[in-house]
Amino acid sequence: MRWRWAGRERLYWPEDLTDSGQIAEAYGGNPILFPFPARCFVGGEVLQWIDPDRMRRPMPMHGLAKQGRFALTQVNDSGFVATFCPDESAHQSYPFDYLFSVAYRFASDQLTCEFILENQGSRSIPWSAGHHFYFRMPLIEGAGIVAHRVRIDAAKACVVNLKTQGKLLSLTPFRTEESLDNLQLANAVIHYGLRSNEARLRAESERDAVEIILSHGLQSVPHPEFAFVTWCPALDGSFYCVEPWMGPSNAPEHHAGLHWVEPGRRGSHVVTVRISRPKN
C-alpha cells in the first residue's frame, strides 16, 4: 500500500520491489497483523499458541493475514473492503468459523481502517490484531532524525521478544514526547496503559511542520491494554513505524490485550491516520 499527501509519499513502499511473491516480506505499506501481532509463544517455544480447546497450534510471525489472500468485496470512490480468504494452513492455525474483513476509507488528509471480525460459529474467538504502518521518513524533505518527535501518552512500556521468551519485560515508561533519535524507542517498544487514543509523529523545520496523528479506537481514552508500538531497524533509513495494536504481542499466553468475539457477534477495531501542517 502506498499513500501520498501534499506531493510526498507518506506511507513508504520500496521502489525496487518488482516480484509480487515478495510482498508478504516487504518493509512497507501497512501489513495487517491478524489474529495476533509479532510472535506467539508456548512456554518459551516460538511461533506457537494454545487455542481455547487447549490444543497447541502453529502461528506464523504477525499472524495469517500478512501473507494471506484477500478478496475485494466492495469498491467505491472513497475506499474498499477486502475479506480474508483463509486456506487450509490458516484453518489449522486458527480453527474458527469466522469472517475477517478490512475496510479502508480515504479522505483528502486522512485514511480510516476498520478491522471487522464476525463470529459465524458456536464458540468464542480470541484475537488481538494490529497495524504495521511504515511512515516515510523524513516527514519534511531534508529534515534529520533529530527534527522528528513522537508523542505517546502511556503509563506502561514493555518488550516481548525472543530474549524474553514471550514474557512481558517491563521498561521504565518513556516521556510523553520523545525524539526519534532515541535508539531504545526504536527497539519494538510496546507502549500501553494509554491515557489518550492518539499518537503523534511530528517534524519541524524553520519553514514547515508536518504531523501524522494516529487515533487508536473510537474512545478518547482507549481500552487499557491497547498499545502503540515504535520500531525502526535503522534511524537513517527511509521509514519509521508507529503501530496501533489491540494489545501486547503473545496475548494468548499472558492474556494482556486478548479480546474475544462471542458466537453470532462481531468485533470491530477502528484506526484513523490524519496528516496536518500544525502551527508552530
N, C-alpha and C positions, 0 to 999 in steps of 0.2 A: 504494500500500500504506500502510495506517495501522495503527499498533501502540500500544496503551495499556497502561500498567502503573501500579498504585497510584493509579488515578483520574486519571492525567495522560497526555496524548499523548506518546509517546517518539520515534516516527518521524513527522516532520512531513508533513502533506499540506495543500495550500492549500484553504481553505474555499470560496473563490469560484470554484473550477474546476467548471463545470457542463457543458461541452462535452467529450464523450468523445474527440473528434478532437484535443483539445489535450493529451491525457495524455502523449504522447511528449515534449512540450516543457515539461512541468511541472517545477518545482523542488520535489521532494518524494518521499517513499517510499524505494524502493531500486531505481533503474534498473539493469538488468543490462547490463554493458558486455562484449559478446561480438561478434566474437572478439578485438578489441583495444580498449582504453580510449583516450579522448581522440582526438587526431588522428594519422593516419599521414602520412608524407611520402616523396616520392621526389626526392632532390636538391633539397630546399627547396620543392618543389611539394606543396601540401597536399591532404589527403583522397584520397590515392592510396597504393598499395603494390605491391611486386613479389612475385608469387607464386612458389612453388618451381620453376615452369617458366620463370621469368624474364619473365613477362608482366606488364605494367603494368595494374592494375585499380583501379576506384574503391573507396573505403572511407569510408562516412559517419562523421561525428563520433560517437564512442563505439560504433561498430560497427553491427551489424544488429539485435540483439535489442531494443534500447531502443524502436524504433518498429515492431517486427515483431509477428506474430501468434503466440500460443501456444495449444495445446490442452491442456485438463486431461486427464491420463491416469490419475490416481489421486487420490482424495479420501477422507480418513478423519478421525476426531476429533482427531488430533494434527497434521494438516498436509495437504499436497498435493504432487503432482508435475505440472509443466507442461512440455510438449515444444514446442520451437520449430518453426514451420512456415515454412520459407524460401520466398519467392516467387521469380519469375524474376530480379528485380533483385538479390536476395540471392545467388542462384546465380552471377550474373555477377561479383559482388564476391568471393565465397568459393566457388570451384568444386570442392567436395569432396563425396564421398558420406558423410554423417555424420548422427548423431542427437544433438542437443544438448538436454539436459533440466535443469530447475531443480527441486530438491526442497527444500521448506520443512518443518521440523518445529518445533512450538511447545510450550513448557512454560510453567509459571506465571511464571517470571522470565527466560526466555531463548528465543531462536529460533536455529535452525541452518539454514544454507542450503548446499546442495551443488550444485556445477556438475558435470555428467557429460557428457563428450564421447566418443561412441562412433564409432570409425573403421570404417565399413562398406565402405570402398573398398580400393584396391590401392596407394595412395601415402600417405606420411606427411603428417599435417595439423599445421600450426603454429597455436598460439593463445597468448594472454596476456590472459585475461579479468579482469574486476574488478567490484566493487560500488561503489555511489554512495549510501551511507547519509546521509540528511538527518535529523540528530538535532534534535528540538525544543528550542529554547532559550527561556528559561533552563531548566536542569535542575531548579532549585528556584525556586518562584514568588517573584518579587521580587528574585532574585539578579542582580547586574550581571555584565558580561563579565569583570571583574577577579576575580570569585569562582570562575571556571572555569579549569581547567588540563587539559592533555593530556600524557600520558606515552607516549613512543615511544622505545625504546632502539635507535637506529640508528647505524651507523658512517658512513653517507653520506647526502647530500642533494643534490637537483638539481631543475631545472625543465626542461621540454621544451615549447616553445610556438612561436607564430608568429614571435616575435622571434629565437628560436634556430634557426629553420627546421628543426626536428625533431631538432637535436643535443642531447645531454645537456650542460647547462650546470651544472657542479658548484658547489655552495654550501658554505660552512662549515657542518658539521653543527650542528644545534641542540642545546641542552641536553636531557638525557633528559626533563625535565619543564619545560614552558613554559606561561606564562599565555596564554589565548586573546586577550588584547588586543594580542598581537604581530602587527602588520599583515603582516609578511613571511611569517609562518607560514601565514596565510590565503590566500596567493597561489598555490594549486595546487602546493605543495611536495611532492616525491616523496621520502620517507624510505625508504632501502633499506640493504642490508647489515645486516639486522635481527639483533640479539642476543637478542631474545625474540619469540615469536609474538603477544604481547599488546600492544594499545594501550588506554590507559585515559583516558576522558573523565570528569572529576570536577568537582563543585561542592560548596562548603561554605558553610553559614551558621551563625549562632550556635546554631540549634536542629536542624539537619539536615545530612545529606550524602548525595549520590547519586552513584553511579559506574556508568558504562557500560563494560564490558570486552569488547573485540573480540579473539577468538582466530583467528589467521590460519593455517590449516593445522592438521595434527594433530601436528606435531613441536614440541617446546618451543623449539627454535632452527630456524626455517624455512629454506627454500631461500634462499641469499644474495641472490638478485635479487627475491624477493618484496618488496612495498612497502606502506606506508601513505601515503596522500595526504591532506593537510589543505587545505581550501578553504572560503572563505566570501566572498560578494560584499559583505556589509555586516555589520560586527561588532555593530550594534544591531538586526539582523534577527531572524527567527523560527527560524533553523536554523543549524547548523554541521555541516560534512561531514568525517567521518573515513572514508576509503575503502580497503579492502583490495584491492590489485591484485596480479596474478601477476608483475608486472614494470613498469618504467617505460614510459610511452607511446612509440609509434613503434618498438616492439620488432622488427618485420620489417626495419627498416633498420639499426639499430645492434646488434641481436641480444641486448641485455641483457634478460633476463626472457622470452625467446622459448622456449616449450615445444613439444614435439612428441608426437603420438599416432601410434603405428605402426599399420599395417594390421591389422585384426582385434582391436585392443586398445581400451581405454577409459581416458581421463584423468579424474581427479576432483580437485576442489578444494573444501574444506570451510571455512566461516567460521561462527563462533558469536558471538552477541551476548548478553551477560548483564548484568542490571541488579541492583545491590545497594545497600544502605544501610550503608556501612562505618563502623566505629567511628573517631572522630576521634583 
